[in-house]
Amino acid sequence: GAVVSQHPSWVICKSGTSVKIECRSLDFQATTMFWYRQFPKQSLMLMATSNEGSKATYEQGVEKDKFLINHASLTLSTLTVTSAHPEDSSFYICSAKGGTTDTQYFGPGTRLTVL
Amino acid sequence: DAKTTQPPSMDCAEGRAANLPCNHSTISGNEYVYWYRQIHSQGPQYIIHGLKNNETNEMASLIITEDRKSSTLILPHATLRDTAVYYCIVLQGAQKLVFGQGTRLTINP
């Protein structure tokens, strides 16, 4: 149980385009989902927290107009990187928690490369 | 900021027990100790968590000292697939997971 999937697992796009990443909880209802970013040889950094049906809460320094987060259902959250630039190239990871547990379960990650 | 201190790296022989320490001297009474690991280029994997009692599951055992200021994650029979970065995180309720640098565990054949 407690499986989280992400799609796509990797994506390459041109500078200036937008990219959408999906995060799904497969066997539980995720009341809260989180989006992290990880640069090479660094630890995970939380970007934003989203509760189903509410606006996401962004961490300091994360541009909410650039990283659009939608958590429209209890099993799906999406992260859209708008007008992507090479410096947005990173490993994006989502996590989800729900029910009576505070344990977060992570997706496998999406590697974004912006050319 | 992360509230835990872990050694940056450790080595362990395959088949032996791997004991990963974590210091969390400022832990408060309602904060849990969580352990995750991240294998290269994958998302973190939940291992185990505990409040004050020792815990065991199919992956590992968690030993928490009586004063709760430190803990040890034990992988009883390490395999090559256990090579990963292990993160010890203290967390209470709706708090955010804050990842430090973790311990890079290398299992040697």
Backbone of each chain as ProteinMPNN parsed JSONL, in Angstrom:
{"seq_chain_A": "GAVVSQHPSWVICKSGTSVKIECRSLDFQATTMFWYRQFPKQSLMLMATSNEGSKATYEQGVEKDKFLINHASLTLSTLTVTSAHPEDSSFYICSAKGGTTDTQYFGPGTRLTVL", "coords_chain_A": {"N_chain_A": [[0.806, -1.202, 0.0], [0.179, 2.43, -0.025], [1.213, 3.816, -2.346], [2.731, 6.044, -4.564], [2.637, 7.661, -7.625], [4.354, 9.189, -10.394], [4.226, 11.197, -13.319], [5.511, 12.632, -16.253], [8.373, 10.336, -16.08], [10.68, 11.397, -16.94], [11.516, 14.393, -18.712], [12.236, 16.415, -21.493], [12.521, 19.688, -22.554], [12.074, 22.693, -24.515], [13.505, 25.919, -23.903], [11.359, 28.345, -22.522], [8.975, 27.06, -22.913], [6.127, 25.326, -21.408], [5.75, 22.883, -18.852], [4.025, 20.081, -17.617], [3.682, 18.174, -14.705], [2.501, 15.21, -13.287], [1.168, 13.91, -10.253], [0.155, 11.131, -8.53], [-1.753, 9.505, -6.024], [-2.052, 6.168, -5.552], [-3.366, 4.209, -4.044], [-4.562, 5.331, -1.869], [-6.294, 8.069, -0.329], [-5.172, 11.244, -0.758], [-4.953, 13.794, 1.307], [-3.212, 15.848, 1.591], [-0.633, 17.058, -0.429], [2.768, 17.303, -1.46], [5.368, 19.175, -3.018], [8.656, 18.806, -4.093], [12.015, 19.834, -4.855], [15.089, 18.85, -6.25], [18.4, 19.5, -6.656], [21.431, 18.5, -8.357], [23.529, 16.553, -6.269], [22.559, 17.708, -3.996], [20.289, 18.104, -1.193], [16.764, 17.335, -0.761], [14.466, 19.968, -1.366], [11.7, 21.579, -0.113], [9.071, 22.788, -2.075], [6.349, 23.514, -2.179], [3.18, 23.156, -0.533], [0.161, 21.442, -0.834], [-3.295, 21.308, -0.231], [-6.142, 19.342, -0.803], [-8.447, 20.838, -2.91], [-7.806, 23.381, -2.086], [-5.838, 26.425, -2.298], [-2.36, 26.259, -3.066], [0.35, 26.363, -0.704], [3.233, 28.151, -0.798], [6.766, 27.807, -0.407], [9.204, 30.084, 0.913], [10.754, 32.096, -1.493], [10.032, 30.591, -3.674], [8.499, 30.904, -6.723], [5.178, 31.48, -7.166], [3.741, 32.004, -9.459], [5.224, 30.907, -11.391], [5.544, 28.246, -10.832], [2.971, 26.4, -11.009], [0.504, 24.924, -9.085], [-1.895, 22.429, -8.806], [-4.406, 20.833, -7.038], [-6.732, 19.101, -7.474], [-8.206, 16.846, -6.889], [-8.561, 14.082, -4.565], [-6.643, 12.291, -5.237], [-4.897, 13.273, -7.089], [-2.403, 15.557, -7.992], [-1.002, 18.319, -9.693], [1.933, 19.774, -11.072], [2.899, 22.554, -12.768], [5.422, 23.811, -14.644], [5.998, 26.877, -15.727], [6.967, 28.709, -18.626], [9.633, 27.622, -18.853], [13.103, 27.606, -17.98], [16.64, 26.998, -18.489], [17.77, 26.958, -15.888], [15.767, 25.878, -14.388], [15.974, 23.24, -14.667], [15.945, 20.189, -13.085], [15.385, 17.706, -10.502], [12.241, 16.757, -9.826], [10.083, 16.014, -7.219], [7.247, 14.49, -5.824], [5.185, 14.154, -2.895], [2.834, 12.478, -0.768], [0.277, 12.497, 1.692], [-2.244, 11.107, 3.801], [-5.451, 10.287, 5.271], [-5.323, 8.802, 8.476], [-2.699, 9.0, 9.076], [0.468, 10.668, 9.479], [2.544, 10.153, 7.904], [4.531, 10.695, 5.083], [4.465, 9.667, 1.725], [6.501, 9.068, -1.027], [6.742, 9.936, -4.52], [8.337, 8.562, -7.503], [9.778, 10.536, -8.732], [10.533, 13.131, -11.164], [12.565, 13.886, -13.791], [13.529, 16.863, -15.053], [14.714, 18.464, -17.887], [15.745, 21.382, -19.296], [16.307, 22.827, -22.321]], "CA_chain_A": [[0.0, 0.0, 0.0], [0.826, 3.734, 0.02], [2.013, 3.988, -3.566], [2.585, 7.329, -5.241], [3.258, 7.624, -8.949], [4.579, 10.459, -11.076], [4.329, 11.093, -14.77], [6.411, 11.591, -16.766], [9.552, 10.093, -15.254], [11.66, 12.376, -17.392], [11.021, 15.227, -19.8], [13.148, 17.407, -22.051], [11.734, 20.698, -23.245], [12.803, 23.88, -24.954], [13.367, 27.089, -23.059], [10.175, 29.149, -22.817], [7.764, 26.232, -22.941], [5.609, 24.903, -20.11], [5.763, 21.436, -18.631], [3.149, 19.648, -16.532], [4.05, 16.916, -14.044], [1.387, 14.682, -12.509], [1.459, 13.101, -9.075], [-1.055, 10.415, -8.153], [-1.744, 8.5, -4.967], [-2.734, 5.063, -6.226], [-4.172, 3.331, -3.188], [-5.081, 6.041, -0.706], [-6.728, 9.426, -0.623], [-4.146, 12.159, -0.262], [-5.501, 15.092, 1.682], [-2.136, 16.824, 1.42], [0.467, 16.668, -1.306], [3.914, 18.19, -1.372], [6.268, 19.163, -4.168], [10.044, 19.075, -3.745], [12.956, 19.957, -5.96], [16.409, 18.404, -5.818], [19.48, 19.742, -7.604], [22.478, 17.476, -8.227], [24.361, 16.485, -5.077], [21.937, 18.444, -2.904], [19.17, 17.431, -0.568], [15.452, 17.767, -1.233], [13.969, 21.24, -0.865], [10.26, 21.694, -0.268], [8.635, 23.939, -2.863], [4.992, 23.931, -1.85], [2.258, 22.205, 0.088], [-1.202, 21.681, -1.306], [-4.403, 20.539, 0.327], [-7.173, 19.126, -1.809], [-9.475, 21.862, -3.01], [-7.334, 24.684, -1.618], [-4.644, 26.95, -2.969], [-1.107, 25.757, -2.509], [1.187, 27.243, 0.106], [4.578, 28.079, -1.356], [7.885, 28.14, 0.459], [9.856, 31.358, 0.611], [11.665, 32.057, -2.623], [9.45, 29.831, -4.786], [7.56, 31.779, -7.436], [3.913, 30.775, -7.364], [3.262, 32.194, -10.828], [6.047, 30.102, -12.28], [5.285, 26.843, -10.49], [1.538, 26.331, -10.748], [0.133, 23.656, -8.466], [-3.319, 22.153, -8.736], [-4.716, 19.607, -6.279], [-8.178, 19.133, -7.712], [-8.877, 15.668, -6.347], [-7.838, 13.452, -3.465], [-5.629, 11.37, -5.748], [-4.103, 13.867, -8.157], [-1.886, 16.918, -7.937], [-0.141, 18.607, -10.83], [2.871, 20.895, -11.009], [3.214, 23.067, -14.092], [6.54, 24.749, -14.7], [5.666, 27.754, -16.839], [8.094, 29.41, -19.243], [10.801, 26.976, -18.257], [14.439, 28.033, -18.389], [17.63, 25.975, -18.114], [17.991, 26.898, -14.434], [14.68, 25.082, -13.803], [16.331, 21.822, -14.814], [16.094, 19.631, -11.739], [14.632, 16.493, -10.202], [11.05, 17.18, -9.109], [9.535, 14.861, -6.51], [6.058, 14.782, -5.043], [4.842, 13.213, -1.834], [1.432, 12.578, -0.391], [-0.145, 11.874, 2.941], [-3.682, 11.156, 3.95], [-6.044, 9.433, 6.287], [-4.998, 9.034, 9.871], [-1.254, 8.976, 9.267], [1.249, 11.837, 9.053], [3.666, 9.683, 7.09], [4.519, 11.078, 3.681], [4.967, 8.681, 0.778], [7.054, 9.821, -2.15], [6.754, 9.408, -5.87], [9.664, 8.208, -8.004], [10.485, 11.707, -9.237], [10.528, 13.497, -12.584], [13.766, 14.652, -14.138], [13.241, 17.881, -16.062], [15.855, 19.103, -18.534], [15.321, 22.478, -20.164], [17.405, 23.146, -23.249]], "C_chain_A": [[0.841, 1.254, 0.0], [1.768, 3.948, -1.163], [1.671, 5.324, -4.209], [3.304, 7.246, -6.587], [3.435, 9.039, -9.481], [4.691, 10.208, -12.572], [4.562, 12.472, -15.353], [7.579, 11.35, -15.817], [10.701, 10.99, -15.679], [11.063, 13.159, -18.557], [12.112, 16.207, -20.192], [12.311, 18.41, -22.809], [12.616, 21.876, -23.63], [12.546, 25.034, -23.996], [12.148, 27.903, -23.492], [8.882, 28.364, -22.875], [7.344, 25.873, -21.528], [5.556, 23.386, -20.031], [4.862, 21.101, -17.449], [3.599, 18.293, -16.02], [2.874, 16.484, -13.176], [1.886, 13.823, -11.356], [0.153, 12.45, -8.629], [-0.813, 9.49, -6.965], [-2.62, 7.349, -5.453], [-3.668, 4.26, -5.32], [-4.601, 4.005, -1.899], [-5.474, 7.445, -1.132], [-5.772, 10.4, 0.054], [-4.77, 13.519, 0.045], [-4.472, 16.198, 1.489], [-1.071, 16.244, 0.506], [1.551, 17.731, -1.257], [4.75, 18.061, -2.652], [7.652, 19.607, -3.71], [10.863, 19.208, -5.029], [14.326, 19.545, -5.42], [17.412, 18.648, -6.933], [20.575, 18.719, -7.355], [23.309, 17.652, -6.964], [23.823, 17.34, -3.927], [20.776, 17.658, -2.332], [17.85, 17.959, -1.14], [15.078, 19.09, -0.592], [12.473, 21.318, -1.154], [9.926, 22.954, -1.053], [7.283, 24.447, -2.381], [4.218, 22.77, -1.256], [0.871, 22.492, -0.441], [-2.177, 20.75, -0.63], [-5.505, 20.472, -0.708], [-8.234, 20.214, -1.762], [-9.052, 23.24, -2.552], [-6.138, 25.143, -2.44], [-3.392, 26.426, -2.277], [-0.409, 26.818, -1.677], [2.625, 27.065, -0.344], [5.631, 28.453, -0.318], [8.515, 29.457, -0.005], [10.835, 31.184, -0.544], [11.16, 31.271, -3.815], [8.364, 30.667, -5.433], [6.269, 31.035, -7.743], [3.371, 30.93, -8.778], [4.068, 31.375, -11.821], [5.773, 28.609, -12.061], [3.824, 26.73, -10.048], [1.184, 24.948, -10.218], [-1.371, 23.565, -8.373], [-3.541, 20.826, -8.026], [-6.225, 19.451, -6.299], [-8.914, 17.929, -7.152], [-8.012, 15.054, -5.264], [-6.775, 12.463, -3.942], [-4.713, 11.995, -6.785], [-3.694, 15.286, -7.823], [-0.989, 17.112, -9.155], [0.725, 19.817, -10.539], [3.166, 21.308, -12.438], [4.337, 24.084, -13.967], [6.303, 25.613, -15.935], [6.924, 28.478, -17.332], [9.422, 28.897, -18.667], [12.106, 27.512, -18.837], [15.447, 26.989, -17.934], [17.877, 25.857, -16.617], [16.873, 26.159, -13.703], [14.944, 23.594, -13.944], [16.645, 21.257, -13.435], [15.33, 18.318, -11.658], [13.459, 16.925, -9.329], [10.365, 15.944, -8.509], [8.291, 15.296, -5.75], [5.934, 13.773, -3.904], [3.39, 13.442, -1.447], [1.214, 11.952, 0.973], [-1.646, 12.006, 3.057], [-4.162, 10.233, 5.035], [-5.597, 9.814, 7.68], [-3.488, 9.099, 10.124], [-0.619, 10.277, 8.816], [2.414, 11.439, 8.173], [3.487, 10.123, 5.648], [5.125, 9.953, 2.845], [5.326, 9.408, -0.509], [6.868, 9.107, -3.482], [8.178, 9.152, -6.321], [10.455, 9.386, -8.563], [10.376, 11.883, -10.737], [11.751, 14.344, -12.859], [13.444, 15.581, -15.298], [14.547, 18.467, -16.568], [15.327, 20.147, -19.493], [16.501, 22.896, -21.02], [17.401, 24.616, -23.643]], "O_chain_A": [[2.069, 1.18, 0.022], [2.956, 4.223, -0.994], [0.506, 5.685, -4.375], [4.451, 6.806, -6.659], [2.742, 9.966, -9.06], [5.174, 9.17, -13.024], [3.863, 13.412, -14.975], [7.75, 12.09, -14.848], [11.586, 11.305, -14.883], [10.214, 12.653, -19.292], [12.817, 16.755, -19.344], [11.474, 18.027, -23.626], [13.736, 22.032, -23.145], [11.495, 25.108, -23.36], [11.933, 28.123, -24.684], [7.8, 28.952, -22.886], [8.091, 26.08, -20.572], [5.343, 22.704, -21.033], [4.924, 21.753, -16.406], [3.865, 17.378, -16.799], [2.318, 17.284, -12.423], [2.884, 13.111, -11.469], [-0.836, 13.138, -8.381], [0.195, 8.785, -6.904], [-3.802, 7.545, -5.735], [-4.654, 3.694, -5.791], [-4.965, 3.33, -0.937], [-5.036, 7.94, -2.17], [-5.591, 10.38, 1.272], [-5.074, 14.293, -0.863], [-4.829, 17.351, 1.252], [-0.662, 15.092, 0.65], [1.275, 18.91, -1.037], [4.824, 16.999, -3.27], [7.81, 20.628, -3.04], [10.466, 18.768, -6.108], [14.675, 19.852, -4.281], [17.298, 18.08, -8.019], [20.647, 18.133, -6.275], [23.737, 18.758, -6.635], [24.558, 17.657, -2.992], [20.333, 16.667, -2.914], [17.838, 18.917, -1.912], [15.342, 19.31, 0.59], [12.037, 21.145, -2.292], [10.419, 24.041, -0.751], [7.088, 25.648, -2.197], [4.542, 21.597, -1.444], [0.446, 23.646, -0.493], [-1.919, 19.556, -0.476], [-5.767, 21.449, -1.409], [-8.837, 20.477, -0.721], [-9.844, 24.18, -2.614], [-5.519, 24.369, -3.17], [-3.377, 26.185, -1.07], [-0.559, 28.016, -1.917], [3.172, 25.965, -0.281], [5.404, 29.309, 0.538], [8.371, 29.871, -1.155], [11.635, 30.249, -0.566], [11.796, 31.279, -4.869], [7.418, 31.091, -4.769], [6.273, 30.064, -8.5], [2.62, 30.076, -9.248], [3.644, 31.173, -12.959], [5.774, 27.822, -13.007], [3.489, 26.935, -8.882], [1.521, 23.932, -10.825], [-2.04, 24.495, -7.922], [-2.93, 19.816, -8.376], [-6.904, 19.641, -5.29], [-10.129, 17.986, -6.958], [-6.866, 15.459, -5.068], [-6.08, 11.861, -3.122], [-3.833, 11.315, -7.312], [-4.517, 16.112, -7.425], [-0.305, 16.186, -9.592], [0.311, 20.754, -9.856], [3.634, 20.495, -13.235], [4.209, 25.09, -13.27], [6.398, 25.128, -17.062], [7.816, 28.809, -16.552], [10.205, 29.645, -18.083], [12.196, 27.828, -20.024], [15.131, 26.171, -17.07], [18.165, 24.766, -16.125], [17.013, 25.845, -12.521], [14.206, 22.777, -13.394], [17.496, 21.777, -12.713], [14.71, 17.882, -12.628], [13.66, 17.408, -8.214], [10.105, 14.962, -9.205], [8.282, 16.346, -5.108], [6.506, 12.684, -3.951], [2.801, 14.475, -1.765], [1.89, 10.995, 1.351], [-2.247, 12.912, 2.478], [-3.385, 9.494, 5.64], [-5.505, 10.993, 8.022], [-3.057, 9.239, 11.269], [-1.102, 10.92, 7.884], [3.189, 12.292, 7.74], [2.419, 9.945, 5.063], [6.148, 9.369, 3.202], [4.571, 10.241, -1.01], [6.841, 7.879, -3.568], [9.126, 9.483, -5.609], [11.649, 9.266, -8.838], [10.158, 10.927, -11.482], [11.952, 15.389, -12.239], [13.124, 15.127, -16.396], [15.385, 18.912, -15.784], [14.553, 19.836, -20.399], [17.556, 23.272, -20.509], [18.254, 25.051, -24.416]]}, "seq_chain_B": "DAKTTQPPSMDCAEGRAANLPCNHSTISGNEYVYWYRQIHSQGPQYIIHGLKNNETNEMASLIITEDRKSSTLILPHATLRDTAVYYCIVLQGAQKLVFGQGTRLTINP", "coords_chain_B": {"N_chain_B": [[15.412, 24.676, 9.186], [17.224, 21.595, 9.41], [16.733, 19.435, 12.199], [18.395, 17.522, 13.077], [21.413, 15.555, 13.447], [23.66, 13.788, 11.516], [26.148, 11.329, 10.638], [28.162, 11.991, 7.765], [28.863, 9.899, 6.032], [28.962, 6.292, 5.803], [30.24, 2.955, 5.932], [29.488, -0.474, 5.302], [29.701, -3.995, 5.586], [28.389, -6.36, 3.316], [25.681, -8.362, 4.374], [26.143, -7.97, 7.034], [24.998, -6.233, 10.018], [23.786, -2.969, 9.642], [24.239, -0.019, 11.329], [22.88, 2.994, 11.832], [23.466, 6.105, 13.137], [21.747, 8.87, 14.758], [21.506, 12.123, 15.912], [19.341, 14.047, 17.849], [19.02, 16.257, 19.707], [17.409, 18.383, 20.453], [14.813, 17.618, 20.316], [11.294, 17.714, 20.727], [8.602, 16.847, 23.0], [6.392, 15.855, 21.554], [7.267, 15.227, 19.079], [7.987, 13.088, 16.391], [10.387, 10.628, 15.334], [11.497, 10.141, 12.167], [12.562, 7.998, 9.538], [13.892, 7.982, 6.334], [14.987, 6.796, 3.126], [17.031, 7.374, 0.239], [17.594, 6.106, -2.744], [19.882, 6.299, -5.428], [18.84, 8.69, -7.794], [16.119, 8.254, -7.39], [12.87, 8.69, -5.818], [12.51, 9.497, -2.302], [12.235, 6.82, 0.086], [10.022, 5.682, 2.486], [10.965, 4.414, 5.648], [10.709, 3.849, 8.502], [9.204, 4.92, 11.596], [9.089, 6.479, 14.862], [8.077, 7.269, 18.247], [8.745, 7.136, 21.104], [9.107, 4.55, 21.926], [10.919, 1.59, 20.997], [10.887, 0.475, 17.628], [9.965, -1.886, 15.12], [9.962, -3.11, 11.813], [9.386, -4.732, 8.635], [11.528, -3.833, 7.239], [13.442, -2.552, 8.89], [14.851, -1.765, 12.177], [14.176, 0.538, 14.771], [15.822, 2.203, 17.221], [15.352, 4.117, 19.992], [16.78, 6.325, 22.258], [16.355, 6.54, 25.848], [16.147, 9.172, 26.757], [15.419, 10.334, 24.451], [17.081, 11.814, 22.854], [18.672, 10.847, 20.905], [18.902, 8.413, 18.262], [18.97, 5.169, 16.646], [19.067, 3.65, 13.553], [18.61, 0.421, 12.441], [19.641, -1.818, 10.065], [19.204, -5.069, 9.673], [20.451, -7.177, 8.161], [22.396, -6.247, 5.924], [22.167, -5.574, 2.426], [23.455, -5.228, -0.946], [21.618, -3.668, -2.209], [20.798, -1.933, -0.302], [22.39, 0.246, -0.332], [22.428, 3.682, -0.162], [21.265, 7.069, 0.482], [20.544, 7.933, 3.723], [18.042, 9.428, 5.615], [17.381, 11.049, 8.618], [14.737, 12.405, 10.332], [13.032, 14.726, 12.345], [9.703, 15.214, 13.318], [6.543, 16.68, 13.769], [3.195, 16.117, 13.733], [1.519, 18.193, 11.575], [3.774, 19.378, 10.631], [6.425, 20.298, 8.354], [8.41, 18.11, 6.369], [11.834, 18.325, 6.72], [14.667, 17.985, 5.008], [17.926, 17.061, 5.765], [21.408, 16.622, 5.104], [21.813, 13.942, 5.387], [22.994, 10.49, 5.745], [25.308, 8.893, 3.794], [25.19, 5.693, 2.998], [27.184, 2.993, 2.235], [27.166, -0.209, 1.049], [29.331, -2.816, 1.074], [30.584, -5.48, -0.973]], "CA_chain_B": [[16.657, 23.944, 9.275], [17.109, 20.251, 9.937], [16.965, 19.392, 13.632], [19.121, 16.291, 13.352], [22.807, 15.465, 13.033], [24.014, 12.446, 11.091], [27.456, 11.276, 9.984], [27.987, 12.141, 6.316], [28.997, 8.639, 5.3], [29.282, 5.07, 6.535], [30.396, 1.751, 5.133], [29.094, -1.696, 5.988], [29.875, -5.182, 4.752], [27.17, -7.088, 2.955], [25.321, -9.432, 5.298], [26.269, -7.508, 8.418], [24.011, -5.226, 10.433], [24.174, -1.561, 9.468], [23.697, 0.795, 12.41], [23.005, 4.393, 11.45], [23.094, 6.954, 14.275], [21.159, 10.188, 14.52], [21.331, 12.932, 17.103], [18.239, 15.029, 17.792], [19.023, 16.665, 21.114], [16.388, 19.404, 20.736], [13.499, 17.058, 20.001], [10.276, 18.012, 21.721], [7.891, 15.667, 23.453], [5.411, 15.323, 20.625], [7.884, 15.048, 17.774], [8.37, 11.746, 16.015], [11.617, 10.438, 14.562], [11.226, 9.448, 10.913], [13.699, 7.629, 8.691], [13.672, 7.751, 4.913], [16.219, 6.622, 2.372], [16.933, 7.734, -1.16], [18.509, 5.432, -3.654], [20.264, 7.246, -6.479], [17.892, 9.054, -8.854], [14.76, 7.831, -7.084], [12.253, 9.415, -4.725], [12.759, 8.904, -0.983], [11.407, 5.697, 0.509], [9.76, 5.64, 3.922], [11.472, 3.202, 6.286], [10.149, 3.571, 9.812], [9.172, 6.072, 12.477], [8.751, 6.153, 16.245], [7.963, 8.388, 19.175], [9.685, 6.876, 22.198], [9.374, 3.123, 22.018], [11.609, 0.987, 19.859], [9.98, -0.001, 16.598], [10.531, -2.819, 14.132], [9.107, -3.554, 10.72], [10.059, -5.679, 7.742], [12.723, -3.218, 6.661], [14.465, -2.097, 9.822], [14.49, -1.502, 13.565], [14.505, 1.873, 15.242], [16.083, 2.231, 18.652], [15.352, 5.491, 20.477], [17.267, 6.353, 23.638], [15.319, 6.871, 26.819], [15.966, 10.631, 26.81], [14.946, 10.686, 23.098], [17.978, 12.761, 22.196], [19.344, 10.194, 19.786], [18.296, 7.153, 17.83], [19.763, 4.371, 15.724], [18.353, 2.806, 12.595], [19.348, -0.818, 12.232], [19.297, -2.733, 8.967], [19.803, -6.255, 10.303], [21.307, -7.946, 7.244], [22.491, -5.317, 4.802], [22.46, -6.072, 1.08], [23.964, -4.183, -1.833], [20.503, -2.78, -2.561], [20.585, -0.969, 0.772], [23.236, 1.414, -0.563], [21.518, 4.817, -0.349], [21.394, 8.139, 1.469], [19.537, 7.728, 4.759], [17.686, 10.68, 6.261], [16.699, 11.024, 9.91], [13.995, 13.663, 10.39], [12.059, 14.811, 13.441], [8.494, 15.777, 12.737], [5.36, 16.625, 14.613], [1.916, 16.404, 13.111], [1.446, 18.809, 10.253], [5.035, 20.026, 10.27], [7.002, 19.932, 7.071], [9.652, 17.332, 6.358], [13.012, 19.103, 6.359], [15.741, 17.037, 4.726], [19.307, 17.491, 5.892], [22.296, 15.979, 4.13], [21.712, 12.506, 5.548], [24.176, 9.626, 5.782], [25.487, 8.06, 2.598], [25.576, 4.346, 3.401], [27.677, 2.137, 1.157], [27.287, -1.617, 1.416], [30.429, -3.392, 0.292], [30.479, -6.94, -1.123]], "C_chain_B": [[16.404, 22.562, 9.864], [17.443, 20.264, 11.407], [17.791, 18.182, 14.023], [20.553, 16.394, 12.85], [23.124, 14.02, 12.721], [25.422, 12.451, 10.515], [27.266, 11.332, 8.478], [28.074, 10.833, 5.549], [29.342, 7.496, 6.241], [29.452, 3.94, 5.531], [29.984, 0.551, 5.973], [29.304, -2.863, 5.031], [28.536, -5.854, 4.502], [26.93, -8.232, 3.934], [25.433, -9.049, 6.764], [25.145, -6.518, 8.733], [24.586, -3.828, 10.205], [23.461, -0.747, 10.548], [23.936, 2.261, 12.103], [22.549, 5.276, 12.601], [22.506, 8.29, 13.83], [21.021, 10.9, 15.868], [20.225, 13.946, 16.893], [18.015, 15.553, 19.203], [17.951, 17.691, 21.456], [14.975, 18.911, 20.453], [12.516, 17.387, 21.112], [9.404, 16.78, 21.943], [6.926, 15.052, 22.471], [5.956, 15.166, 19.216], [8.308, 13.596, 17.563], [9.73, 11.766, 15.316], [11.269, 9.591, 13.339], [12.543, 9.129, 10.21], [13.204, 7.372, 7.281], [15.021, 7.416, 4.285], [15.967, 6.967, 0.913], [18.033, 7.021, -1.921], [18.712, 6.354, -4.85], [19.191, 7.404, -7.546], [16.489, 8.489, -8.644], [14.173, 8.741, -6.011], [12.555, 8.751, -3.399], [11.754, 7.797, -0.661], [11.246, 5.746, 2.013], [10.288, 4.329, 4.501], [10.697, 2.902, 7.56], [10.031, 4.882, 10.577], [8.774, 5.624, 13.88], [8.7, 7.403, 17.088], [8.929, 8.205, 20.346], [10.0, 5.403, 22.389], [10.162, 2.65, 20.809], [10.583, 0.402, 18.899], [10.71, -0.942, 15.657], [9.507, -3.08, 13.049], [9.934, -4.442, 9.795], [11.344, -5.115, 7.153], [13.827, -2.998, 7.685], [13.928, -2.063, 11.244], [14.948, -0.106, 13.922], [14.641, 1.82, 16.751], [16.207, 3.691, 19.069], [15.806, 5.478, 21.926], [16.172, 6.848, 24.579], [15.074, 8.381, 26.911], [15.536, 11.2, 25.455], [15.88, 11.635, 22.359], [18.772, 12.126, 21.062], [18.619, 8.9, 19.444], [19.249, 6.442, 16.872], [18.839, 3.563, 14.828], [19.212, 1.582, 12.332], [18.779, -1.575, 11.043], [19.966, -4.049, 9.317], [20.746, -7.064, 9.409], [21.431, -7.146, 5.946], [22.807, -6.033, 3.489], [22.945, -4.905, 0.225], [22.858, -3.186, -2.185], [20.177, -1.782, -1.462], [21.504, 0.242, 0.649], [22.342, 2.598, -0.952], [21.926, 5.932, 0.607], [20.229, 7.993, 2.446], [19.316, 9.039, 5.507], [16.93, 10.413, 7.556], [16.041, 12.391, 10.086], [13.069, 13.633, 11.596], [10.881, 15.635, 12.95], [7.344, 15.645, 13.715], [4.146, 17.024, 13.803], [2.018, 16.977, 11.718], [2.72, 19.549, 9.877], [5.556, 19.508, 8.938], [8.234, 19.057, 7.273], [10.792, 18.239, 5.918], [14.175, 18.12, 6.224], [17.096, 17.708, 4.933], [20.139, 16.8, 4.828], [22.294, 14.467, 4.256], [23.055, 11.806, 5.668], [24.215, 8.8, 4.507], [26.04, 6.713, 3.045], [25.99, 3.551, 2.167], [27.826, 0.727, 1.689], [28.314, -2.248, 0.485], [30.307, -4.91, 0.212], [31.575, -7.671, -0.378]], "O_chain_B": [[15.513, 22.37, 10.691], [18.326, 21.005, 11.838], [17.873, 17.855, 15.207], [20.872, 17.191, 11.967], [22.895, 13.13, 13.541], [25.858, 13.461, 9.961], [26.299, 10.773, 7.962], [27.421, 10.678, 4.517], [29.922, 7.688, 7.309], [28.889, 3.962, 4.437], [30.116, 0.558, 7.197], [29.108, -2.735, 3.823], [27.671, -5.903, 5.376], [27.849, -8.974, 4.28], [24.884, -9.726, 7.634], [24.445, -6.037, 7.842], [25.739, -3.556, 10.543], [22.236, -0.786, 10.664], [25.078, 2.719, 12.113], [21.388, 5.217, 13.007], [22.727, 8.765, 12.716], [20.488, 10.345, 16.829], [20.184, 14.626, 15.868], [16.968, 15.327, 19.811], [17.613, 17.858, 22.628], [14.044, 19.711, 20.363], [12.861, 17.344, 22.293], [9.458, 15.811, 21.187], [6.658, 13.852, 22.535], [5.193, 14.991, 18.267], [8.903, 12.968, 18.438], [10.157, 12.789, 14.782], [10.802, 8.46, 13.47], [13.505, 9.893, 10.282], [12.234, 6.647, 7.062], [16.071, 7.719, 4.853], [14.845, 6.867, 0.417], [19.222, 7.296, -1.761], [17.809, 7.098, -5.231], [18.7, 6.433, -8.121], [15.754, 8.27, -9.607], [14.908, 9.486, -5.363], [12.832, 7.553, -3.365], [10.596, 7.837, -1.077], [12.235, 5.842, 2.74], [10.087, 3.262, 3.92], [10.097, 1.835, 7.691], [10.699, 5.857, 10.233], [8.205, 4.549, 14.07], [9.208, 8.457, 16.704], [9.824, 9.024, 20.551], [11.038, 5.05, 22.948], [10.08, 3.238, 19.73], [9.541, -0.102, 19.316], [11.912, -0.811, 15.429], [8.322, -3.252, 13.332], [11.044, -4.85, 10.137], [12.161, -5.867, 6.622], [15.003, -3.223, 7.398], [12.745, -2.293, 11.495], [15.974, 0.372, 13.439], [13.711, 1.447, 17.465], [17.063, 4.418, 18.563], [15.284, 4.712, 22.736], [15.203, 7.483, 24.161], [13.943, 8.82, 27.117], [15.315, 12.405, 25.326], [15.498, 12.201, 21.334], [19.476, 12.827, 20.335], [17.835, 8.373, 20.233], [20.201, 7.032, 16.36], [17.937, 2.875, 15.306], [20.401, 1.698, 12.035], [17.6, -1.926, 11.014], [21.192, -4.14, 9.262], [21.752, -7.582, 9.894], [20.669, -7.347, 5.0], [23.606, -6.969, 3.449], [22.855, -3.745, 0.626], [23.127, -2.01, -2.43], [19.365, -0.88, -1.667], [21.403, 1.173, 1.448], [21.601, 2.536, -1.932], [22.819, 5.758, 1.435], [19.069, 7.938, 2.037], [20.262, 9.676, 5.969], [15.965, 9.648, 7.582], [16.712, 13.419, 10.0], [12.397, 12.631, 11.843], [11.053, 16.633, 12.251], [7.195, 14.63, 14.396], [4.077, 18.126, 13.257], [2.532, 16.34, 10.799], [2.732, 20.282, 8.888], [5.179, 18.434, 8.469], [8.997, 19.24, 8.221], [10.72, 18.856, 4.855], [14.607, 17.508, 7.2], [17.383, 18.763, 4.368], [19.626, 16.436, 3.77], [22.725, 13.771, 3.336], [24.109, 12.442, 5.691], [23.261, 8.091, 4.186], [27.207, 6.602, 3.42], [25.246, 3.451, 1.191], [28.535, 0.497, 2.669], [28.171, -2.211, -0.738], [29.969, -5.561, 1.201], [31.625, -8.901, -0.405]]}, "name": "protein", "num_of_chains": 2, "seq": "GAVVSQHPSWVICKSGTSVKIECRSLDFQATTMFWYRQFPKQSLMLMATSNEGSKATYEQGVEKDKFLINHASLTLSTLTVTSAHPEDSSFYICSAKGGTTDTQYFGPGTRLTVLDAKTTQPPSMDCAEGRAANLPCNHSTISGNEYVYWYRQIHSQGPQYIIHGLKNNETNEMASLIITEDRKSSTLILPHATLRDTAVYYCIVLQGAQKLVFGQGTRLTINP"}
